[in-house]
Amino acid sequence: MKIKVFGPGCPKCHQAEKVVKAAVAEAGVDARVEKVTDTMEIAGYGVFGTPAVVVDGDVKSVGKIPKKEEVKTWIGQ
């Protein structure tokens, strides 16, 4: 599983990344979490608000910090 957290490096983006990593660790799933700051790559997903989370190419959240429980549903927990 490949998870991307989009954001330029703002505090909310860092928090979103922490939440995603914590959810992955708690769920015990095999997933790679990648932080993406490249605005062209982010725009390529049709995302124009950050933070955003993409799981296996599917945009799951835009413009907010997701809840850990919400992330777990996206990764099959």
C-alpha positions as CSV (number, residue, x, y, z in Angstrom):
1,M,0.0,0.0,0.0
2,K,1.2,3.5,-0.9
3,I,0.0,6.5,1.0
4,K,0.9,10.1,0.1
5,V,0.5,13.1,2.4
6,F,0.4,16.3,0.3
7,G,1.4,19.6,1.8
8,P,4.0,22.4,1.5
9,G,5.3,21.8,5.0
10,C,2.8,23.8,7.1
11,P,2.0,22.7,10.7
12,K,-1.3,21.1,9.6
13,C,0.5,19.1,6.9
14,H,3.0,17.8,9.4
15,Q,0.1,16.9,11.8
16,A,-1.7,15.0,9.0
17,E,1.5,13.0,8.3
18,K,1.8,12.1,12.0
19,V,-1.8,11.0,12.2
20,V,-1.4,8.8,9.0
21,K,1.8,7.2,10.3
22,A,0.3,6.5,13.7
23,A,-2.8,4.9,12.1
24,V,-0.5,2.7,9.9
25,A,1.6,1.7,12.9
26,E,-1.5,0.8,15.0
27,A,-3.2,-1.1,12.2
28,G,0.0,-3.0,11.5
29,V,-0.5,-2.9,7.8
30,D,2.3,-2.9,5.2
31,A,2.2,0.6,3.9
32,R,4.7,3.2,2.7
33,V,3.9,6.8,3.8
34,E,5.4,9.4,1.6
35,K,5.4,13.2,2.2
36,V,4.9,15.1,-1.1
37,T,5.7,18.8,-1.3
38,D,5.9,19.3,-5.1
39,T,3.0,21.5,-6.1
40,M,2.9,20.1,-9.6
41,E,2.6,16.5,-8.4
42,I,-0.1,17.6,-5.9
43,A,-2.1,19.4,-8.6
44,G,-1.7,16.3,-10.8
45,Y,-4.1,14.6,-8.5
46,G,-6.6,17.4,-8.8
47,V,-5.9,18.5,-5.3
48,F,-5.8,22.3,-4.7
49,G,-6.1,22.3,-0.9
50,T,-3.7,20.9,1.7
51,P,-3.2,18.9,3.7
52,A,-4.4,16.0,1.6
53,V,-4.1,12.2,1.8
54,V,-4.0,9.8,-1.1
55,V,-4.2,6.0,-0.6
56,D,-3.1,3.9,-3.6
57,G,-3.9,6.7,-6.0
58,D,-7.3,7.5,-4.5
59,V,-7.8,10.9,-2.9
60,K,-9.3,10.4,0.5
61,S,-9.0,13.8,2.3
62,V,-8.4,17.4,1.2
63,G,-8.0,20.5,3.3
64,K,-8.2,19.0,6.7
65,I,-6.3,16.8,9.2
66,P,-7.9,13.4,9.1
67,K,-8.8,11.6,12.3
68,K,-6.8,8.4,13.0
69,E,-9.9,6.3,13.0
70,E,-10.9,7.7,9.6
71,V,-7.4,6.8,8.2
72,K,-7.8,3.2,9.6
73,T,-10.9,2.7,7.5
74,W,-9.1,3.8,4.4
75,I,-6.3,1.2,5.0
76,G,-8.7,-1.6,5.7
77,Q,-9.0,-1.6,9.5
